């Protein structure tokens, strides 16, 4: 299936890879189908969540554990049930990234991670029941902190 | 919008299975107790709005190479 995207021009996506977000993503409730796109560097923790219904919409995402090794989250049973996740291996966790004009202030949303079931291709942005993590967690600050820890 | 007046200790029931009780009133602060099925998600509105706003900012991303940003720092 061809998709004319804002960031990557015309791309060919595998329909088998389409992930259904039944409730959309807050702020973009009408866009319900997404595909995961990697960056050119395979080792990179970053990737893209590209909308299929709205080709101009794409979110930069990051593997939060690659930035913050001690990020731990508890996903409630009802979310696990809703997404049909039975084992940890079929679950992917991403944080949506905001890149403002001042790129050093790039942040990730640790309060509301994107959870994806790779087996049944269902996904949702889940608000964690904790005040430990912020909606705007600065990535470069975190990387500097982790460097100090080593 | 339905507007109801409740006193401390009184509740409202929504849909037979959600009960919201006024636990405490102090000045302009109200403490609520909410009993709802586990599949009902309840969040402070500010948090939800904040997440929406953040997603809108995220979607507004220009054409950037994310890896390059990390390499430069």
Backbone of each chain as ProteinMPNN parsed JSONL, in Angstrom:
{"seq_chain_A": "XXXXXXXXXXXXXXXXXXXXXXXXXXXXXXXXXXXXXXXXXXXXXXXXXXXXXXXXXXXXXXXXXXXXXXXXXXXXXXXXXXXXXXXXXXXXXXXXXXXXXXXXXXXXXXXXXXXXXXXXXXXXXXXXXXXXXXXXXXXXXXXXXXXXXX", "coords_chain_A": {"N_chain_A": [[0.84, -1.187, 0.0], [0.556, 2.171, -0.903], [1.735, 5.22, 0.498], [1.515, 8.647, 0.913], [3.615, 10.446, 2.535], [4.392, 13.103, 4.9], [6.938, 13.325, 5.964], [8.537, 11.385, 4.767], [8.06, 11.27, 2.126], [6.7, 9.506, -0.699], [5.899, 6.347, 0.401], [6.089, 2.759, 0.604], [4.009, 0.715, 2.283], [3.694, -2.197, 4.357], [0.754, -3.819, 4.59], [0.221, -5.677, 6.51], [1.574, -4.852, 8.651], [0.138, -2.909, 9.879], [-1.004, -1.141, 12.683], [-3.66, -1.081, 14.907], [-5.157, 1.554, 16.521], [-7.614, 1.714, 18.528], [-8.818, 3.764, 19.958], [-7.638, 5.92, 18.91], [-5.144, 8.514, 19.209], [-4.761, 10.642, 21.942], [-5.925, 13.854, 21.125], [-5.742, 13.326, 18.502], [-7.942, 11.735, 17.67], [-9.3, 10.678, 15.512], [-7.554, 9.41, 13.836], [-6.698, 6.21, 13.39], [-5.158, 4.142, 12.475], [-1.843, 3.006, 12.285], [1.618, 2.756, 11.284], [4.788, 1.369, 12.23], [7.846, 2.906, 11.763], [11.283, 2.552, 11.189], [14.396, 4.286, 11.898], [17.101, 5.246, 9.724], [19.438, 4.35, 10.845], [19.895, 1.38, 12.294], [20.519, 0.772, 14.889], [19.506, 2.748, 16.342], [17.591, 4.207, 19.02], [15.395, 5.572, 18.282], [12.352, 6.069, 16.38], [9.524, 6.068, 14.16], [6.058, 6.737, 14.401], [3.87, 6.334, 12.151], [0.986, 7.705, 10.783], [-1.647, 6.056, 9.062], [-4.176, 6.695, 8.137], [-4.061, 9.451, 8.145], [-1.857, 10.718, 6.306], [-0.149, 12.895, 6.621], [0.443, 12.978, 9.22], [2.732, 12.136, 11.693], [4.439, 10.71, 14.414], [7.404, 11.232, 16.206], [9.118, 8.729, 17.897], [10.521, 7.076, 20.767], [12.49, 4.484, 22.21], [11.934, 4.239, 25.475], [13.416, 3.016, 27.48], [15.963, 2.903, 26.531], [16.872, 5.422, 26.861], [16.292, 6.113, 29.478], [17.304, 4.063, 31.725], [16.279, 3.117, 34.105], [13.582, 3.331, 33.951], [10.506, 2.384, 35.023], [7.434, 0.788, 34.558], [4.004, 0.291, 35.31], [1.511, -1.418, 33.892], [-1.909, -1.384, 33.848], [-4.162, -4.151, 34.488], [-6.546, -4.025, 33.012], [-5.863, -2.571, 30.782], [-3.985, -4.232, 29.648], [-5.673, -6.367, 29.067], [-7.453, -5.15, 27.292], [-5.776, -4.64, 25.156], [-5.055, -7.148, 24.664], [-2.691, -8.322, 25.571], [-0.631, -10.899, 26.533], [1.865, -11.919, 27.148], [5.024, -10.563, 28.135], [6.823, -10.416, 26.066], [5.458, -9.843, 23.756], [4.898, -7.241, 23.863], [5.4, -3.846, 23.062], [6.991, -0.855, 24.04], [6.831, 2.598, 23.731], [7.884, 6.033, 23.801], [6.381, 9.105, 23.042], [7.957, 11.663, 21.231], [8.826, 15.071, 21.59], [10.091, 17.537, 19.561], [11.224, 20.569, 19.912], [11.829, 23.974, 18.641], [14.26, 24.779, 19.754], [16.393, 22.389, 19.865], [17.766, 21.18, 21.904], [16.041, 21.008, 23.905], [14.535, 18.83, 23.568], [12.027, 16.451, 24.26], [10.528, 13.61, 25.976], [7.533, 11.711, 26.418], [6.937, 10.37, 29.345], [4.925, 9.883, 31.031], [2.714, 9.049, 29.648], [2.978, 6.465, 27.947], [3.219, 4.835, 24.705], [1.724, 1.857, 24.027], [2.102, -1.22, 22.47], [0.753, -4.159, 21.1], [2.414, -6.654, 19.637], [1.557, -9.04, 18.61], [-1.271, -9.093, 18.046], [-1.466, -6.689, 16.838], [-2.443, -4.316, 18.047], [-2.793, -1.1, 19.538], [-2.247, 1.543, 21.973], [-2.255, 4.746, 23.571], [-1.283, 5.074, 26.785], [-2.214, 6.32, 29.904], [-0.286, 6.554, 32.705], [-0.863, 5.495, 36.07], [0.585, 7.129, 37.93], [2.584, 9.553, 39.63], [5.182, 9.747, 39.23], [6.431, 10.039, 36.781], [6.952, 12.396, 34.109], [5.057, 14.28, 31.699], [6.601, 15.755, 30.073], [9.654, 14.939, 29.682], [12.956, 15.694, 29.746], [15.163, 14.755, 27.252], [17.942, 15.114, 26.752], [18.904, 16.048, 29.198], [18.415, 13.811, 30.719], [20.134, 11.958, 29.532], [22.574, 13.123, 30.183], [22.481, 12.874, 32.935], [22.542, 10.092, 33.199], [25.048, 9.568, 32.215], [26.617, 10.637, 34.188], [26.088, 8.889, 36.199], [27.524, 6.666, 35.52]], "CA_chain_A": [[0.0, 0.0, 0.0], [1.376, 3.392, -0.994], [1.343, 6.273, 1.42], [2.269, 9.857, 0.593], [3.831, 11.015, 3.867], [5.013, 14.417, 4.989], [8.364, 13.246, 6.306], [9.317, 10.406, 4.009], [7.591, 11.235, 0.75], [5.842, 8.339, -0.941], [6.501, 5.096, 0.874], [5.279, 1.567, 0.397], [3.922, 0.06, 3.586], [3.146, -3.546, 4.393], [-0.522, -3.725, 5.317], [0.255, -6.598, 7.659], [2.213, -4.164, 9.771], [-0.716, -1.823, 10.386], [-1.408, -1.276, 14.087], [-4.94, -0.411, 15.132], [-5.362, 2.274, 17.772], [-9.072, 1.821, 18.519], [-9.241, 5.064, 20.502], [-6.762, 6.942, 18.366], [-4.164, 9.048, 20.158], [-5.397, 11.887, 22.414], [-5.646, 15.003, 20.27], [-5.872, 12.845, 17.108], [-8.803, 10.574, 17.907], [-9.849, 10.087, 14.293], [-6.527, 8.599, 13.164], [-6.71, 4.959, 14.154], [-4.225, 3.142, 11.929], [-0.465, 3.481, 12.239], [2.698, 1.783, 11.083], [6.052, 1.726, 12.857], [8.953, 3.033, 10.812], [12.574, 2.713, 11.856], [15.248, 5.291, 11.286], [18.076, 4.543, 8.878], [20.375, 3.695, 11.745], [19.146, 0.29, 12.929], [20.837, 0.731, 16.31], [18.919, 3.914, 16.987], [16.396, 3.976, 19.832], [14.293, 6.366, 17.741], [11.585, 5.544, 15.266], [8.369, 6.898, 13.834], [4.727, 6.159, 14.385], [3.308, 7.019, 10.983], [-0.445, 7.463, 10.604], [-2.034, 5.561, 7.742], [-5.371, 7.454, 7.72], [-3.677, 10.856, 7.94], [-0.438, 10.563, 5.923], [0.682, 14.029, 7.043], [0.678, 12.86, 10.661], [3.692, 11.134, 12.175], [5.052, 11.051, 15.696], [8.713, 10.653, 16.502], [9.011, 7.952, 19.12], [11.804, 6.574, 21.243], [12.438, 3.425, 23.218], [12.256, 4.996, 26.691], [14.402, 2.293, 28.297], [17.288, 3.195, 25.985], [17.265, 6.737, 27.379], [16.214, 6.069, 30.938], [17.402, 2.623, 32.001], [15.498, 2.722, 35.283], [12.149, 3.626, 33.737], [9.667, 1.199, 35.18], [6.033, 1.139, 34.429], [3.049, -0.743, 35.631], [0.34, -1.284, 33.03], [-3.03, -2.016, 34.548], [-4.702, -5.368, 33.849], [-7.583, -3.756, 32.011], [-5.203, -2.139, 29.549], [-3.411, -5.465, 29.086], [-6.789, -7.129, 28.497], [-7.981, -4.427, 26.135], [-4.836, -4.813, 24.047], [-4.862, -8.593, 24.479], [-1.291, -8.701, 25.812], [-0.537, -12.019, 27.474], [3.226, -12.05, 27.632], [5.808, -9.342, 28.006], [7.585, -10.413, 24.807], [4.681, -9.317, 22.632], [4.572, -5.842, 24.163], [6.385, -2.808, 22.763], [6.734, 0.401, 24.749], [7.495, 3.757, 23.151], [7.477, 7.358, 24.27], [6.276, 10.099, 21.972], [9.009, 12.666, 21.383], [8.576, 16.426, 21.104], [11.323, 18.23, 19.186], [10.911, 21.988, 19.716], [12.811, 24.683, 17.829], [15.526, 24.571, 20.461], [16.4, 20.926, 19.906], [18.325, 20.661, 23.153], [14.904, 20.848, 24.824], [13.767, 17.687, 23.099], [11.503, 15.73, 25.428], [9.712, 12.417, 25.717], [6.397, 11.628, 27.34], [7.046, 9.143, 30.14], [3.679, 9.724, 31.781], [1.721, 8.378, 28.809], [3.665, 5.717, 26.9], [2.454, 4.128, 23.677], [1.883, 0.417, 24.233], [1.691, -1.949, 21.261], [0.791, -5.619, 21.107], [2.951, -7.032, 18.324], [0.874, -10.246, 18.115], [-2.565, -8.801, 17.404], [-1.341, -5.369, 16.196], [-3.295, -3.305, 18.676], [-1.991, -0.161, 20.297], [-2.939, 2.621, 22.69], [-1.439, 5.584, 24.445], [-1.801, 4.737, 28.104], [-1.818, 7.259, 30.957], [0.1, 5.785, 33.884], [-1.424, 5.921, 37.356], [1.677, 7.476, 38.825], [3.07, 10.919, 39.454], [6.645, 9.65, 39.164], [6.942, 10.412, 35.467], [6.393, 13.629, 33.56], [4.647, 14.336, 30.299], [7.736, 16.349, 29.357], [10.904, 14.504, 30.306], [13.972, 16.164, 28.787], [16.007, 13.624, 26.86], [19.377, 15.382, 26.901], [19.173, 16.086, 30.639], [18.428, 12.429, 31.19], [21.359, 11.313, 29.054], [23.663, 13.66, 30.991], [22.367, 12.253, 34.261], [22.962, 8.692, 33.12], [26.499, 9.561, 32.046], [27.207, 10.896, 35.492], [25.924, 7.694, 37.019], [28.459, 5.589, 35.121]], "C_chain_A": [[0.885, 1.251, 0.0], [0.812, 4.495, -0.085], [2.191, 7.5, 1.107], [2.484, 10.659, 1.879], [4.521, 12.369, 3.803], [6.524, 14.296, 5.164], [9.18, 12.386, 5.363], [8.917, 10.334, 2.547], [6.702, 10.019, 0.533], [6.558, 7.067, -0.476], [5.526, 3.952, 0.632], [5.209, 0.864, 1.752], [3.283, -1.316, 3.447], [1.867, -3.502, 5.237], [-0.581, -4.638, 6.534], [0.833, -5.914, 8.899], [1.348, -3.075, 10.388], [-1.191, -2.119, 11.806], [-2.67, -0.452, 14.299], [-4.951, 0.242, 16.507], [-6.871, 2.566, 17.843], [-9.562, 3.178, 19.01], [-8.416, 6.206, 19.924], [-5.706, 7.329, 19.386], [-4.737, 10.374, 20.618], [-4.956, 13.111, 21.609], [-5.831, 14.636, 18.797], [-6.751, 11.595, 17.104], [-9.284, 9.91, 16.618], [-8.833, 9.232, 13.533], [-6.336, 7.317, 13.977], [-5.735, 3.898, 13.649], [-2.831, 3.746, 11.793], [0.479, 2.366, 11.785], [3.943, 2.304, 11.795], [7.114, 1.81, 11.767], [10.239, 3.224, 11.603], [13.306, 3.9, 11.272], [16.311, 4.525, 10.502], [19.097, 3.78, 9.708], [19.617, 2.639, 12.555], [19.364, 0.238, 14.449], [20.11, 1.833, 17.086], [17.709, 3.556, 17.844], [15.169, 4.71, 19.273], [13.583, 5.66, 16.594], [10.427, 6.487, 15.01], [7.095, 6.085, 13.918], [3.978, 6.957, 13.317], [1.829, 6.668, 10.849], [-0.723, 6.991, 9.182], [-3.242, 6.357, 7.227], [-5.043, 8.91, 7.418], [-2.194, 10.867, 7.58], [0.455, 11.721, 6.376], [1.036, 13.941, 8.535], [1.686, 11.754, 10.978], [4.267, 11.62, 13.491], [6.448, 10.437, 15.749], [8.558, 9.916, 17.82], [10.392, 7.452, 19.512], [11.552, 5.41, 22.2], [12.86, 4.058, 24.551], [13.348, 4.339, 27.527], [15.83, 2.554, 27.803], [17.798, 4.532, 26.505], [17.31, 6.702, 28.898], [16.146, 4.603, 31.369], [16.512, 2.199, 33.17], [14.013, 3.116, 35.169], [11.375, 2.348, 34.037], [8.213, 1.579, 35.259], [5.167, -0.047, 34.809], [1.82, -0.483, 34.756], [-0.8, -2.056, 33.674], [-3.594, -3.185, 33.738], [-5.717, -5.038, 32.761], [-6.997, -3.26, 30.697], [-4.615, -3.362, 28.842], [-4.504, -6.284, 28.405], [-7.297, -6.481, 27.223], [-7.086, -4.628, 24.914], [-4.541, -6.29, 23.788], [-3.43, -9.052, 24.712], [-1.221, -9.79, 26.888], [0.878, -12.203, 27.989], [4.032, -10.788, 27.289], [6.496, -9.254, 26.638], [6.784, -9.828, 23.645], [4.336, -7.836, 22.815], [5.731, -4.916, 23.787], [5.992, -1.541, 23.511], [7.526, 1.519, 24.072], [7.035, 5.026, 23.848], [7.407, 8.281, 23.068], [7.249, 11.235, 22.264], [8.528, 14.01, 20.844], [9.93, 17.054, 20.784], [10.972, 19.688, 18.93], [12.0, 22.667, 18.886], [14.208, 24.596, 18.441], [15.635, 23.065, 20.729], [16.996, 20.342, 21.176], [17.217, 20.441, 24.184], [13.979, 19.708, 24.37], [13.291, 16.843, 24.299], [10.723, 14.49, 25.007], [8.641, 12.323, 26.796], [6.451, 10.303, 28.099], [5.766, 8.864, 30.912], [2.647, 8.921, 30.975], [2.402, 7.641, 27.651], [2.69, 5.117, 25.879], [2.763, 2.641, 23.848], [1.338, -0.297, 23.002], [1.796, -3.448, 21.495], [1.229, -6.065, 19.711], [2.229, -8.255, 17.754], [-0.422, -9.912, 17.398], [-2.603, -7.404, 16.778], [-2.361, -4.365, 16.727], [-2.413, -2.379, 19.494], [-2.844, 0.881, 20.983], [-1.91, 3.489, 23.388], [-2.063, 5.496, 25.831], [-1.307, 5.756, 29.132], [-1.514, 6.45, 32.212], [-0.514, 6.377, 35.141], [-0.312, 6.271, 38.328], [2.076, 8.921, 38.589], [4.589, 10.936, 39.322], [7.186, 10.226, 37.861], [6.191, 11.584, 34.859], [5.993, 13.449, 32.101], [5.826, 14.855, 29.447], [9.039, 16.007, 30.085], [12.03, 14.81, 29.319], [15.032, 15.096, 28.516], [17.488, 13.907, 27.103], [19.775, 15.478, 28.367], [19.311, 14.675, 31.175], [19.723, 11.735, 30.767], [22.57, 11.818, 29.854], [23.676, 13.048, 32.385], [22.917, 10.828, 34.228], [24.477, 8.604, 32.961], [27.198, 9.761, 33.38], [27.161, 9.652, 36.376], [27.003, 6.641, 36.739], [29.819, 5.801, 35.781]], "O_chain_A": [[1.825, 1.372, 0.786], [-0.399, 4.662, 0.065], [3.418, 7.42, 1.04], [1.631, 11.458, 2.265], [5.142, 12.73, 2.804], [7.291, 15.065, 4.585], [10.374, 12.62, 5.176], [9.369, 9.456, 1.812], [6.033, 9.554, 1.456], [7.67, 6.764, -0.908], [4.321, 4.149, 0.478], [6.236, 0.466, 2.302], [2.462, -1.566, 2.564], [1.897, -3.191, 6.428], [-1.342, -4.396, 7.47], [0.61, -6.342, 10.031], [1.778, -2.392, 11.317], [-1.708, -3.198, 12.093], [-2.739, 0.717, 13.922], [-4.776, -0.425, 17.527], [-7.34, 3.555, 17.28], [-10.583, 3.685, 18.547], [-8.495, 7.337, 20.405], [-5.41, 6.571, 20.31], [-5.166, 11.171, 19.784], [-3.763, 13.362, 21.439], [-6.046, 15.505, 17.951], [-6.358, 10.542, 16.602], [-9.634, 8.73, 16.617], [-9.209, 8.424, 12.684], [-5.868, 7.355, 15.115], [-5.512, 2.882, 14.308], [-2.66, 4.843, 11.261], [0.16, 1.182, 11.896], [4.133, 3.511, 11.944], [7.26, 0.898, 10.954], [10.27, 3.976, 12.577], [12.884, 4.459, 10.26], [16.407, 3.302, 10.606], [19.558, 2.706, 9.322], [18.792, 2.978, 13.404], [18.523, -0.264, 15.194], [20.101, 1.845, 18.317], [16.897, 2.713, 17.46], [14.047, 4.496, 19.732], [14.138, 4.781, 15.935], [10.362, 7.576, 15.58], [7.056, 4.908, 13.558], [3.523, 8.078, 13.544], [1.459, 5.495, 10.805], [-0.113, 7.467, 8.225], [-3.329, 6.659, 6.036], [-5.661, 9.53, 6.552], [-1.352, 11.013, 8.467], [1.669, 11.558, 6.502], [1.829, 14.735, 9.041], [1.513, 10.599, 10.585], [4.547, 12.807, 13.656], [6.646, 9.277, 15.387], [7.935, 10.424, 18.752], [11.311, 7.41, 18.694], [10.54, 5.363, 22.9], [14.035, 4.381, 24.729], [14.115, 5.023, 28.203], [16.788, 2.437, 28.568], [19.006, 4.755, 26.583], [18.25, 7.199, 29.519], [15.079, 3.988, 31.376], [16.046, 1.061, 33.22], [13.301, 3.214, 36.168], [11.575, 1.334, 33.369], [7.819, 2.539, 35.922], [5.543, -1.208, 34.652], [1.173, 0.557, 34.878], [-0.664, -3.235, 34.002], [-3.522, -3.218, 32.509], [-5.75, -5.687, 31.716], [-7.56, -3.496, 29.628], [-4.724, -3.514, 27.625], [-4.304, -6.826, 27.318], [-7.541, -7.147, 26.216], [-7.567, -4.768, 23.79], [-3.866, -6.639, 22.82], [-2.991, -10.046, 24.133], [-1.699, -9.607, 28.008], [1.075, -12.599, 29.138], [3.764, -10.076, 26.322], [6.724, -8.162, 26.117], [7.362, -9.368, 22.66], [3.585, -7.256, 22.031], [6.883, -5.164, 24.142], [4.813, -1.199, 23.602], [8.735, 1.403, 23.868], [5.941, 5.084, 24.409], [8.266, 8.243, 22.186], [7.352, 11.707, 23.396], [7.906, 14.081, 19.784], [10.814, 17.098, 21.639], [10.475, 20.023, 17.854], [12.97, 22.028, 18.477], [15.198, 24.37, 17.745], [15.056, 22.542, 21.68], [16.776, 19.175, 21.499], [17.422, 19.778, 25.201], [12.808, 19.646, 24.744], [14.057, 16.565, 25.222], [10.318, 14.342, 23.854], [8.818, 12.788, 27.922], [6.067, 9.257, 27.578], [5.546, 7.75, 31.388], [1.819, 8.208, 31.542], [2.408, 8.123, 26.518], [1.507, 4.923, 26.158], [3.922, 2.228, 23.817], [0.233, -0.002, 22.548], [2.795, -3.943, 22.018], [0.507, -5.877, 18.732], [2.279, -8.489, 16.546], [-0.66, -10.378, 16.284], [-3.632, -6.981, 16.252], [-3.039, -3.67, 15.97], [-1.414, -2.806, 20.073], [-4.006, 1.086, 20.633], [-0.829, 3.024, 23.75], [-3.239, 5.81, 26.013], [-0.108, 6.02, 29.216], [-2.381, 5.742, 32.725], [-0.667, 7.592, 35.265], [-0.28, 5.75, 39.443], [1.926, 9.447, 37.486], [5.209, 11.999, 39.305], [8.26, 10.826, 37.835], [4.987, 11.753, 35.053], [6.514, 12.595, 31.383], [6.017, 14.462, 28.296], [9.457, 16.719, 30.998], [12.068, 14.273, 28.212], [15.699, 14.608, 29.427], [18.211, 13.045, 27.602], [20.862, 15.04, 28.744], [20.2, 14.378, 31.973], [20.333, 11.011, 31.554], [23.478, 11.047, 30.166], [24.732, 12.744, 32.941], [23.662, 10.416, 35.117], [25.116, 7.696, 33.493], [28.224, 9.144, 33.666], [28.058, 9.398, 37.18], [27.345, 5.836, 37.605], [30.736, 5.008, 35.574]]}, "seq_chain_B": "XXXXXXXXXXXXXXXXXXXXXXXXXXXXXXXXXXXXXXXXXXXXXXXXXXXXXXXXXXXXXXXXXXXXXXXXX", "coords_chain_B": {"N_chain_B": [[-25.624, 19.98, 30.323], [-25.793, 18.441, 33.451], [-26.521, 19.708, 36.587], [-25.921, 19.216, 39.933], [-26.582, 19.551, 43.432], [-24.646, 18.589, 46.135], [-23.971, 17.357, 49.43], [-21.359, 17.028, 51.917], [-20.428, 13.673, 52.205], [-22.512, 12.756, 50.686], [-23.553, 11.174, 47.591], [-23.301, 10.656, 43.987], [-24.698, 8.548, 41.518], [-23.653, 7.021, 38.602], [-24.833, 5.482, 35.784], [-25.453, 3.108, 37.155], [-23.139, 1.805, 37.977], [-21.042, 3.408, 38.677], [-19.915, 5.282, 41.296], [-19.763, 8.384, 42.802], [-18.53, 10.071, 45.488], [-18.778, 12.807, 47.706], [-16.225, 13.49, 49.723], [-14.945, 15.337, 51.335], [-15.025, 18.791, 52.012], [-13.237, 21.684, 51.661], [-12.811, 24.957, 51.884], [-12.076, 26.067, 48.676], [-11.604, 23.561, 47.785], [-12.425, 20.258, 46.895], [-12.729, 16.968, 47.968], [-12.961, 13.96, 46.338], [-14.441, 10.705, 46.288], [-14.166, 7.908, 44.28], [-15.875, 5.228, 43.012], [-15.573, 2.785, 40.754], [-15.921, 0.508, 37.971], [-13.075, -1.519, 37.057], [-12.322, -1.198, 34.453], [-12.886, 1.334, 33.718], [-11.415, 4.331, 32.914], [-9.997, 6.892, 34.811], [-9.028, 10.177, 35.084], [-7.361, 13.136, 36.232], [-8.54, 16.082, 34.759], [-6.688, 17.993, 33.871], [-4.344, 16.556, 33.414], [-5.005, 14.938, 31.284], [-5.588, 16.86, 29.343], [-3.097, 18.019, 29.154], [-1.603, 15.956, 28.052], [-2.844, 15.712, 25.564], [-2.172, 18.229, 24.469], [0.587, 17.99, 24.406], [0.882, 15.92, 22.583], [-0.024, 17.211, 20.322], [1.979, 19.071, 19.964], [4.034, 17.307, 19.486], [3.285, 16.235, 17.048], [3.761, 18.273, 15.404], [6.235, 18.221, 14.395], [9.224, 19.039, 12.653], [11.184, 18.345, 9.694], [13.349, 16.36, 10.838], [16.436, 14.784, 11.669], [16.588, 12.481, 13.913], [18.66, 11.047, 15.111], [20.877, 12.551, 14.53], [20.598, 14.691, 16.206], [21.234, 13.719, 18.698], [23.861, 12.995, 18.232], [25.137, 15.415, 17.913], [25.357, 16.403, 20.44]], "CA_chain_B": [[-24.915, 19.558, 31.535], [-26.628, 18.282, 34.647], [-25.884, 20.286, 37.772], [-26.551, 18.714, 41.16], [-25.949, 19.995, 44.665], [-24.406, 17.485, 47.062], [-23.287, 17.725, 50.666], [-20.328, 16.091, 52.338], [-20.953, 12.337, 52.518], [-23.517, 12.336, 49.705], [-22.958, 10.695, 46.339], [-24.109, 10.504, 42.779], [-24.442, 7.268, 40.862], [-23.727, 7.136, 37.15], [-24.915, 4.203, 35.077], [-25.558, 1.973, 38.097], [-21.903, 1.151, 38.428], [-20.011, 4.377, 39.059], [-20.388, 6.101, 42.41], [-18.843, 9.466, 43.174], [-18.927, 10.571, 46.8], [-18.067, 13.975, 48.209], [-15.658, 13.048, 50.993], [-14.507, 16.444, 52.164], [-15.044, 20.096, 51.356], [-12.443, 22.633, 52.439], [-12.633, 26.152, 51.062], [-12.402, 25.803, 47.28], [-11.152, 22.219, 47.415], [-13.363, 19.171, 47.146], [-12.108, 15.655, 47.82], [-13.961, 13.024, 45.827], [-14.146, 9.271, 46.268], [-14.793, 7.359, 43.076], [-15.955, 3.773, 42.916], [-15.956, 2.489, 39.372], [-15.326, -0.741, 37.475], [-11.654, -1.33, 36.781], [-12.038, -0.846, 33.054], [-13.177, 2.758, 33.495], [-10.218, 5.095, 33.264], [-10.331, 8.175, 35.437], [-7.83, 11.002, 35.233], [-7.588, 14.567, 36.393], [-8.675, 16.641, 33.421], [-5.475, 18.711, 33.462], [-3.369, 15.589, 32.904], [-5.475, 14.52, 29.973], [-5.404, 17.997, 28.429], [-1.658, 18.203, 28.987], [-1.156, 14.913, 27.125], [-3.337, 16.118, 24.243], [-1.357, 19.354, 24.008], [1.931, 17.479, 24.14], [0.786, 15.158, 21.333], [-0.136, 18.169, 19.214], [3.334, 19.603, 19.762], [4.845, 16.224, 18.91], [2.887, 16.051, 15.65], [4.197, 19.471, 14.698], [7.673, 18.055, 14.217], [9.754, 19.354, 11.325], [11.912, 17.227, 9.112], [14.604, 16.287, 11.584], [17.062, 13.476, 11.803], [16.665, 12.388, 15.368], [19.966, 10.544, 15.554], [21.836, 13.633, 14.432], [20.466, 15.566, 17.368], [22.006, 13.103, 19.783], [25.288, 12.995, 17.893], [25.68, 16.769, 18.066], [25.483, 16.81, 21.846]], "C_chain_B": [[-25.881, 19.53, 32.717], [-25.876, 18.871, 35.836], [-26.641, 19.833, 39.012], [-25.847, 19.327, 42.355], [-25.82, 18.799, 45.609], [-23.721, 18.014, 48.31], [-22.213, 16.692, 50.962], [-20.973, 14.749, 52.706], [-21.994, 11.856, 51.519], [-22.836, 11.934, 48.385], [-23.86, 10.903, 45.144], [-23.744, 9.144, 42.189], [-24.638, 7.456, 39.366], [-23.814, 5.728, 36.576], [-24.977, 2.977, 35.975], [-24.23, 1.442, 38.615], [-20.76, 2.112, 38.754], [-20.588, 5.26, 40.165], [-19.328, 7.127, 42.776], [-19.356, 10.101, 44.461], [-18.108, 11.809, 47.16], [-17.542, 13.612, 49.593], [-15.384, 14.219, 51.917], [-14.596, 17.734, 51.364], [-14.261, 21.055, 52.235], [-12.155, 23.847, 51.58], [-13.01, 25.832, 49.63], [-11.929, 24.422, 46.827], [-12.178, 21.173, 47.811], [-12.624, 17.858, 46.977], [-13.189, 14.662, 47.427], [-13.492, 11.586, 45.999], [-14.876, 8.68, 45.081], [-14.723, 5.836, 43.098], [-16.424, 3.443, 41.515], [-15.346, 1.156, 38.963], [-13.896, -0.479, 37.025], [-11.371, -0.942, 35.333], [-12.398, 0.601, 32.717], [-11.92, 3.545, 33.848], [-10.612, 6.483, 33.72], [-9.034, 8.961, 35.603], [-8.237, 12.432, 35.522], [-7.589, 15.179, 34.999], [-7.397, 17.332, 32.942], [-4.476, 17.757, 32.826], [-3.735, 15.199, 31.484], [-5.259, 15.633, 28.938], [-3.923, 18.212, 28.117], [-1.115, 17.194, 27.965], [-1.604, 15.235, 25.699], [-2.462, 17.212, 23.638], [0.031, 18.877, 23.586], [1.945, 16.692, 22.829], [0.698, 16.096, 20.143], [1.22, 18.782, 18.908], [4.202, 18.561, 19.069], [4.563, 16.078, 17.422], [3.402, 17.181, 14.771], [5.684, 19.415, 14.337], [8.098, 18.375, 12.778], [10.491, 18.146, 10.781], [13.27, 17.123, 9.785], [15.146, 14.865, 11.555], [17.376, 13.311, 13.275], [18.036, 11.941, 15.851], [21.013, 11.641, 15.532], [21.788, 14.537, 15.65], [21.313, 15.004, 18.511], [23.503, 13.175, 19.493], [25.922, 14.36, 18.144], [25.968, 17.112, 19.519], [26.543, 15.998, 22.567]], "O_chain_B": [[-26.663, 20.455, 32.942], [-24.707, 18.551, 36.052], [-27.849, 20.04, 39.126], [-24.647, 19.595, 42.3], [-26.793, 18.083, 45.845], [-22.981, 18.997, 48.255], [-22.162, 15.628, 50.346], [-21.959, 14.714, 53.443], [-22.328, 10.672, 51.5], [-21.696, 12.312, 48.115], [-25.025, 11.276, 45.275], [-22.623, 8.662, 42.347], [-25.658, 7.983, 38.92], [-22.963, 4.884, 36.855], [-24.572, 1.895, 35.552], [-24.205, 0.701, 39.597], [-19.649, 1.684, 39.068], [-21.621, 5.904, 39.984], [-18.169, 6.796, 43.024], [-20.477, 10.606, 44.512], [-16.896, 11.849, 46.945], [-18.322, 13.445, 50.53], [-15.565, 14.12, 53.131], [-14.276, 17.759, 50.176], [-14.575, 21.225, 53.413], [-11.349, 23.779, 50.652], [-14.124, 25.378, 49.369], [-11.86, 24.147, 45.629], [-12.726, 21.199, 48.913], [-11.962, 17.645, 45.961], [-14.21, 14.541, 48.105], [-12.305, 11.285, 45.874], [-16.069, 8.921, 44.895], [-13.647, 5.247, 43.191], [-17.544, 3.781, 41.131], [-14.354, 0.723, 39.55], [-13.547, 0.643, 36.656], [-10.3, -0.418, 35.025], [-12.237, 1.041, 31.579], [-11.414, 3.435, 34.965], [-11.44, 7.155, 33.105], [-8.067, 8.472, 36.188], [-9.308, 12.886, 35.117], [-6.752, 14.844, 34.161], [-7.058, 17.271, 31.76], [-3.836, 18.09, 31.829], [-2.882, 15.14, 30.599], [-4.812, 15.384, 27.818], [-3.545, 18.538, 26.992], [-0.279, 17.533, 27.127], [-0.846, 15.057, 24.746], [-2.064, 17.146, 22.475], [0.572, 19.295, 22.562], [2.898, 16.783, 22.056], [1.267, 15.826, 19.085], [1.573, 18.988, 17.747], [4.998, 18.882, 18.186], [5.471, 15.831, 16.629], [3.467, 17.054, 13.548], [6.3, 20.432, 14.018], [7.41, 18.021, 11.82], [10.424, 17.056, 11.349], [14.236, 17.741, 9.337], [14.404, 13.891, 11.433], [18.304, 13.92, 13.808], [18.518, 12.407, 16.884], [21.912, 11.682, 16.372], [22.807, 15.081, 16.075], [22.019, 15.743, 19.198], [24.31, 13.389, 20.398], [27.085, 14.456, 18.535], [26.748, 18.023, 19.795], [26.78, 16.21, 23.757]]}, "name": "protein", "num_of_chains": 2, "seq": "XXXXXXXXXXXXXXXXXXXXXXXXXXXXXXXXXXXXXXXXXXXXXXXXXXXXXXXXXXXXXXXXXXXXXXXXXXXXXXXXXXXXXXXXXXXXXXXXXXXXXXXXXXXXXXXXXXXXXXXXXXXXXXXXXXXXXXXXXXXXXXXXXXXXXXXXXXXXXXXXXXXXXXXXXXXXXXXXXXXXXXXXXXXXXXXXXXXXXXXXXXXXXXXXXXXXXXXXXXXXXXX"}
